[in-house]
Amino acid sequence: MDIRVAAYAVVTEDDRILLAHWNSPQRPAWTMPGGGIDPGEDPMDAAVREVFEETGFHVELDGILGTDSFVIAAKDRFHGEGPVQALRIIYRAHIVGGALRNETDGSTDEAAWFRISDVAGLTRVGLVDTAMRMAGLIPSE
């Protein structure tokens, strides 16, 4: 079984949350800004780098919210063979610079702010709800 370790950030401003649009041809959806950790890269550095790549914002991390893990069955995988375990490290972060822009030639194609109350109506990956629960933005199940 393969394993993919990734780092993500929950970035909020007032009653809004920053999301990135995952441009998968099979299942496009809104997701948390973040992504895979490069070999030897510190997860905190990966979260900061990925947020900048996907949104244009420079962020500082405010702490870890938690980790999430699940297994993607071989039949549901987009790349590679066999099942893969996704281990996701989720941080809280705040903006210290930059400007909103869309990523080009990456796994996301748009970045946008959404009112937290509107997120439930978006087509989104499960990570969004997981991260928002960890951040106390929606009730725990």
C-alpha positions, 0 to 999 in steps of 0.5 A, spaced: 500 500 500 502 506 498 501 512 503 501 520 501 502 525 506 499 532 505 499 538 509 493 543 509 491 550 512 484 552 514 484 560 513 479 564 515 477 572 515 471 574 519 465 569 517 469 567 510 474 561 509 479 560 503 478 554 499 481 552 492 478 548 487 481 541 485 480 541 478 480 533 477 477 531 471 473 525 474 471 529 480 472 537 480 470 540 487 472 545 492 478 543 497 482 546 503 488 549 500 494 545 501 497 538 498 503 533 498 509 534 502 515 533 498 520 528 500 524 531 506 520 537 507 517 539 513 509 539 513 509 546 516 513 548 510 509 544 505 502 547 508 505 554 507 508 553 500 502 549 498 497 555 500 501 560 496 502 556 490 494 555 490 491 562 493 497 567 492 497 568 499 503 568 504 501 565 511 503 563 518 501 557 521 497 558 528 498 551 530 496 544 528 488 542 528 489 535 527 490 529 523 486 525 518 487 518 515 483 514 510 484 509 505 483 510 498 481 503 494 485 501 488 479 502 484 478 509 486 485 511 485 486 516 479 494 515 479 498 509 481 496 502 482 493 498 489 490 502 495 493 508 498 493 511 505 492 519 505 495 522 511 493 529 512 495 534 517 491 540 518 493 547 521 490 553 522 493 559 519 492 567 518 494 571 512 501 575 512 501 578 505 500 576 498 494 577 494 488 572 491 490 569 485 488 562 481 494 557 480 496 555 473 498 548 471 497 545 478 492 540 481 487 546 483 485 552 478 481 557 482 482 560 489 476 563 492 473 566 499 466 563 501 462 565 507 462 559 512 455 558 512 455 557 504 460 552 504 455 546 505 452 548 499 458 547 495 460 541 491 466 539 496 471 534 498 470 531 505 476 534 507 473 541 507 468 538 512 473 535 516 478 541 517 472 545 518 470 541 524 477 541 527 477 548 527 470 549 530 467 552 524 461 546 524 459 542 529 462 535 530 458 529 528 
